[in-house]
């Protein structure tokens, strides 16, 4: 069984002395002292008066003045860092930790407005309660993963891969790790799905990583949609769950329901969230992932929470139209979407 415990530093030391977390330290001893007598937690735990006395004696003004006098000076290693001149950051195109993200590439002074979704392919059919931990890059980077291959190609040894979290400033790594969780199941790959970040590219019908498929679709000029169940994006509010979705070329997520913050984050990154009518699911529609999806009525004077029609063309040529609720919920979110996202909105506001 796997378990995690959160404890204060003194309790961590106490349990380390005890050698197990299964002891009740309010009743059982930490161990045996040099005098042969049992030592309990109450024997070593300081009183509030002792703690306050220590603070008054050692946590002084002089302590902070000494410690922080040269806080910006740094040690010899920090002082040896070569810093380029200039008022803006000089991007290092060879860095595998920090890269200039492409959110503003090709951005004009005014927003082009939300566009209808034409000829979109399905990147994933996901089940209920897909968390942001499933979506967002997290944990160790496997050498055989798209992110691992990218790092290897850039001369990084496997021992130096580090975690996704430490490379969150490099979108090339992070977008390769989006939907790459080893426990996520894409139901395009069989009735029970297949664990890991895999999908099927159409019309080639080739199985590959979600990242590789997304890049193939991008080269082909094909937009993408995702279908999901209830509470899509629940759990922690991870920004890369929305950023990575955007960078993979996903234009819309159609689910039974959304976690509140992730829905908002998707809008902030220019990805339109839609909700099925009550009682409708991607499974009830018989979706397999080989369909082509079109959503009209997004262009022009769109209003919050409007119903739209999605036209689904199945692999056998059958066409079905379904009603979906556009979860752009506020007038501010309409502005974000017409600008391509909240980042573009803020930048244009600053420029104006």
Residue pairs with C-beta under 8 A, 6 or more apart in sequence:
5 21
7 15
10 45
14 25
14 30
14 41
14 44
14 45
15 21
15 23
15 25
17 30
17 31
18 25
18 28
18 30
18 31
19 31
25 40
25 41
26 41
28 40
29 38
29 39
29 40
30 39
30 40
30 41
30 44
31 38
31 39
32 38
32 39
33 39
46 54
73 79
84 90
91 98
91 99
91 100
92 98
93 99
94 154
95 170
96 151
96 154
96 156
96 167
96 170
96 173
97 166
97 167
97 169
97 170
98 169
98 170
99 169
99 170
99 171
99 172
101 171
102 171
102 247
103 341
103 343
103 344
104 343
104 344
104 347
107 340
107 344
107 347
109 348
109 351
110 348
111 338
111 339
111 340
111 344
111 345
111 348
112 340
113 299
113 300
113 338
114 272
114 298
114 299
114 302
114 337
114 338
115 298
115 299
116 294
116 295
116 296
116 297
116 298
116 299
117 223
117 225
117 251
117 252
117 272
117 293
117 294
117 295
117 298
118 223
118 294
119 222
119 223
119 292
119 294
120 222
120 223
120 224
120 225
120 251
120 252
120 292
120 293
120 294
120 295
121 202
121 217
121 222
121 223
121 224
121 225
121 292
121 293
122 188
122 202
122 224
122 225
122 226
122 227
122 287
122 289
122 290
122 291
122 293
123 179
123 199
123 210
123 213
123 214
123 217
123 224
123 225
123 226
123 248
123 250
124 179
124 186
124 188
124 199
124 210
124 226
124 227
124 228
124 289
125 186
125 187
125 188
125 193
125 227
125 228
125 282
125 287
125 288
125 289
126 134
126 184
126 185
126 186
126 187
126 226
126 227
126 228
126 229
126 232
127 185
127 187
127 193
127 228
127 229
128 228
128 229
128 230
128 231
128 256
129 229
129 230
129 231
129 232
129 234
130 184
130 228
130 229
130 231
130 232
130 233
130 234
131 233
131 234
131 235
131 236
132 233
132 234
132 235
132 236
132 237
132 238
132 241
132 259
132 262
133 181
133 235
133 236
133 238
134 179
134 181
134 183
134 184
135 178
135 179
135 181
135 184
135 233
135 238
135 241
135 244
135 245
136 177
136 178
136 238
136 240
136 241
136 244
137 147
137 164
137 168
137 173
137 174
137 176
137 177
137 178
137 180
137 240
137 244
138 163
138 164
138 165
138 177
138 181
138 238
139 163
139 164
140 161
140 163
140 164
141 147
141 148
141 151
141 161
141 162
141 163
141 164
141 167
141 173
141 177
142 148
143 149
143 152
143 158
143 161
145 176
145 177
145 180
145 197
145 209
146 176
146 177
146 180
146 209
146 211
146 212
147 164
147 173
147 174
147 176
147 177
147 180
148 158
148 161
150 172
150 173
150 176
151 161
151 173
152 158
164 173
164 174
164 177
167 173
167 174
168 174
168 240
171 243
171 247
174 240
174 243
174 244
174 247
175 211
175 243
175 244
175 247
175 248
176 211
177 244
178 197
178 210
178 211
178 240
178 241
178 244
178 245
178 247
178 248
179 197
179 210
179 211
179 244
179 248
180 196
180 197
180 209
180 210
180 211
181 196
181 197
182 195
182 196
183 195
184 195
184 196
184 197
185 192
185 193
185 194
185 195
186 193
186 194
186 197
186 198
186 199
186 210
186 289
187 193
187 289
188 199
188 200
188 288
188 289
189 198
189 199
189 200
189 207
197 209
197 210
197 211
198 207
198 208
198 209
198 210
199 207
199 208
199 209
199 210
199 213
199 289
200 206
200 207
200 208
200 213
200 289
200 290
201 207
201 208
201 212
201 213
201 216
201 217
202 289
202 290
203 290
205 290
208 216
210 248
211 248
214 224
214 248
214 249
214 250
217 223
217 224
217 249
218 249
222 249
223 249
223 250
223 251
224 248
224 249
224 250
224 251
225 250
225 251
225 252
225 253
225 254
225 293
226 245
226 250
226 252
226 253
226 254
227 253
227 254
227 255
227 282
227 287
228 253
228 254
228 255
228 256
228 282
229 255
229 256
229 281
229 282
230 255
230 256
230 257
231 257
231 258
231 259
232 253
232 255
232 256
232 257
232 258
232 259
232 262
233 241
233 258
233 259
233 261
233 262
233 263
233 265
233 266
234 259
234 262
235 259
237 261
237 262
237 265
239 265
241 262
241 265
242 262
242 265
242 266
242 268
242 269
242 271
243 269
245 253
245 266
245 269
245 271
246 269
246 270
246 271
246 341
250 271
251 271
251 272
252 271
252 272
252 273
252 274
252 293
252 295
253 266
253 271
253 272
253 273
253 274
254 274
254 275
254 276
254 282
254 310
254 324
255 273
255 274
255 275
255 276
256 275
256 276
256 280
256 281
257 275
258 266
258 273
258 275
258 327
263 273
263 327
263 329
264 333
266 272
266 273
267 273
267 327
267 328
267 329
267 333
267 336
267 337
267 342
268 336
268 341
268 342
268 343
269 341
269 342
269 343
270 336
270 337
270 340
270 341
270 344
272 295
272 298
272 326
272 327
272 328
272 337
273 326
273 327
273 328
274 295
274 308
274 310
274 324
274 325
274 326
274 327
275 324
275 325
275 327
276 282
276 322
276 324
276 325
277 322
277 323
277 324
277 325
280 322
285 312
285 320
285 322
286 314
287 312
288 314
288 315
290 314
290 315
291 312
291 313
291 314
291 315
292 312
292 313
293 310
293 311
293 312
293 313
294 310
294 311
294 313
295 308
295 309
295 310
295 311
295 324
296 308
296 309
296 311
297 306
297 308
297 309
298 308
298 326
302 326
302 328
302 334
302 337
302 338
303 334
304 328
304 329
304 330
304 331
304 333
304 334
305 325
305 326
305 327
305 328
305 329
306 325
306 326
307 323
307 324
307 325
307 326
308 323
308 324
308 325
308 326
309 321
309 322
309 323
309 324
310 321
310 322
310 323
310 324
311 319
311 320
311 321
312 319
312 320
312 321
312 322
313 319
314 320
328 334
328 337
335 345
336 342
336 345
339 345
339 348
